[in-house]
């Protein structure tokens, strides 16, 4: 019998303030918080969700093998070149990833196909073709179908036809073992940021024994002005207000409560955490299932009196009145009433 901790994770749309929830929950006793680092290996390209599609839903000898190899490369790069956070797992991240791949792979053998050659780049492809031709000349096999490659006997293929439930069992075990390793005090809750996306979140619930997802939204007027004038990272398209509105609608299209499971997914407003702090906190406590008494260090990590400075920024930044009017007209369902 496993001692299963409940995973709590925030989901956001970039810049929407999910760190406010992460910071607030760090003030609670009984929660193992992994801090500000984002652990996105379930949702990103070549992560576990992509892996499931190619192993279970689009099972094909080449697709499956290629997806497993891309997943291993992605996870290896995360540990080596990620933005931090993975060092807390020590050597367990690599070991458990390899163990996970072994569990979902039914056959590993020397095998290759053309995409393995392509993945190694243009120069290798040309060298390999020259090698194949020279080898056929040397062995006098020019008039036969016999071919040669530098990948023969060196490249591995990964083959499997596991069921969806077998894949999910292995995935839950992998995630459980990974976060149990860092939960050294066996806290009943583990706070991990950005484990799942804010859209199609139900799909990702299947990867956990027990999870609560908190998706945080923010007023588009603030988001537009913050990116335009303060952040300027170039992540959100704000060259024109029209493209911003289009981007905002596209990225929210499937972030709707009608697609959610209310017992596992809670959608809240960043602004409510500030302007309606007590009620928003009570809602979070009830949703997570933690005691109110566990809030031992209130306002030490998230202080609404400070965070309020980053809201209603249209009153602080002038010169964008026409852009704000356009946003209010086309994104009226997403506006926060700062005057209430």
Secondary structure as the mmCIF struct_conf table of DSSP 4:
data_model
#
loop_
_struct_conf.conf_type_id
_struct_conf.id
_struct_conf.beg_label_comp_id
_struct_conf.beg_label_asym_id
_struct_conf.beg_label_seq_id
_struct_conf.end_label_comp_id
_struct_conf.end_label_asym_id
_struct_conf.end_label_seq_id
HELX_LH_PP_P HELX_LH_PP_P1 UNK A 4 UNK A 5
STRN STRN1 UNK A 6 UNK A 11
BEND BEND1 UNK A 13 UNK A 16
HELX_RH_AL_P HELX_RH_AL_P1 UNK A 18 UNK A 25
TURN_TY1_P TURN_TY1_P1 UNK A 26 UNK A 27
STRN STRN2 UNK A 28 UNK A 28
TURN_TY1_P TURN_TY1_P2 UNK A 29 UNK A 30
STRN STRN3 UNK A 31 UNK A 38
TURN_TY1_P TURN_TY1_P3 UNK A 41 UNK A 43
BEND BEND2 UNK A 44 UNK A 44
TURN_TY1_P TURN_TY1_P4 UNK A 45 UNK A 46
BEND BEND3 UNK A 47 UNK A 47
HELX_RH_AL_P HELX_RH_AL_P2 UNK A 48 UNK A 52
HELX_RH_PI_P HELX_RH_PI_P1 UNK A 53 UNK A 57
TURN_TY1_P TURN_TY1_P5 UNK A 58 UNK A 58
HELX_RH_AL_P HELX_RH_AL_P3 UNK A 61 UNK A 81
BEND BEND4 UNK A 82 UNK A 84
HELX_RH_3T_P HELX_RH_3T_P1 UNK A 86 UNK A 89
TURN_TY1_P TURN_TY1_P6 UNK A 90 UNK A 91
HELX_RH_AL_P HELX_RH_AL_P4 UNK A 92 UNK A 104
BEND BEND5 UNK A 106 UNK A 106
STRN STRN4 UNK A 107 UNK A 110
HELX_RH_AL_P HELX_RH_AL_P5 UNK A 114 UNK A 119
TURN_TY1_P TURN_TY1_P7 UNK A 120 UNK A 120
HELX_RH_AL_P HELX_RH_AL_P6 UNK A 122 UNK A 138
TURN_TY1_P TURN_TY1_P8 UNK A 139 UNK A 140
TURN_TY1_P TURN_TY1_P9 UNK A 142 UNK A 143
BEND BEND6 UNK A 144 UNK A 145
TURN_TY1_P TURN_TY1_P10 UNK A 150 UNK A 154
STRN STRN5 UNK A 156 UNK A 159
HELX_RH_AL_P HELX_RH_AL_P7 UNK A 164 UNK A 182
TURN_TY1_P TURN_TY1_P11 UNK A 184 UNK A 185
BEND BEND7 UNK A 188 UNK A 188
STRN STRN6 UNK A 189 UNK A 193
TURN_TY1_P TURN_TY1_P12 UNK A 194 UNK A 194
BEND BEND8 UNK A 195 UNK A 196
BEND BEND9 UNK A 198 UNK A 200
HELX_RH_AL_P HELX_RH_AL_P8 UNK A 201 UNK A 205
TURN_TY1_P TURN_TY1_P13 UNK A 206 UNK A 207
BEND BEND10 UNK A 209 UNK A 210
STRN STRN7 UNK A 211 UNK A 217
HELX_RH_AL_P HELX_RH_AL_P9 UNK A 220 UNK A 225
HELX_RH_PI_P HELX_RH_PI_P2 UNK A 226 UNK A 231
BEND BEND11 UNK A 234 UNK A 236
BEND BEND12 UNK A 239 UNK A 240
HELX_RH_AL_P HELX_RH_AL_P10 UNK A 241 UNK A 252
TURN_TY1_P TURN_TY1_P14 UNK A 253 UNK A 254
HELX_RH_3T_P HELX_RH_3T_P2 UNK A 257 UNK A 259
BEND BEND13 UNK A 260 UNK A 260
TURN_TY1_P TURN_TY1_P15 UNK A 262 UNK A 264
STRN STRN8 UNK A 265 UNK A 269
HELX_RH_AL_P HELX_RH_AL_P11 UNK A 270 UNK A 275
TURN_TY1_P TURN_TY1_P16 UNK A 276 UNK A 276
HELX_RH_AL_P HELX_RH_AL_P12 UNK A 277 UNK A 288
TURN_TY1_P TURN_TY1_P17 UNK A 289 UNK A 289
HELX_RH_3T_P HELX_RH_3T_P3 UNK A 292 UNK A 294
STRN STRN9 UNK A 295 UNK A 295
BEND BEND14 UNK A 297 UNK A 297
TURN_TY1_P TURN_TY1_P18 UNK A 298 UNK A 299
BEND BEND15 UNK A 300 UNK A 301
HELX_RH_AL_P HELX_RH_AL_P13 UNK A 304 UNK A 307
HELX_RH_3T_P HELX_RH_3T_P4 UNK A 308 UNK A 310
BEND BEND16 UNK A 311 UNK A 312
HELX_RH_3T_P HELX_RH_3T_P5 UNK A 313 UNK A 315
TURN_TY1_P TURN_TY1_P19 UNK A 316 UNK A 316
BEND BEND17 UNK A 319 UNK A 319
HELX_RH_AL_P HELX_RH_AL_P14 UNK A 321 UNK A 330
HELX_RH_3T_P HELX_RH_3T_P6 UNK A 332 UNK A 334
TURN_TY1_P TURN_TY1_P20 UNK A 338 UNK A 339
#
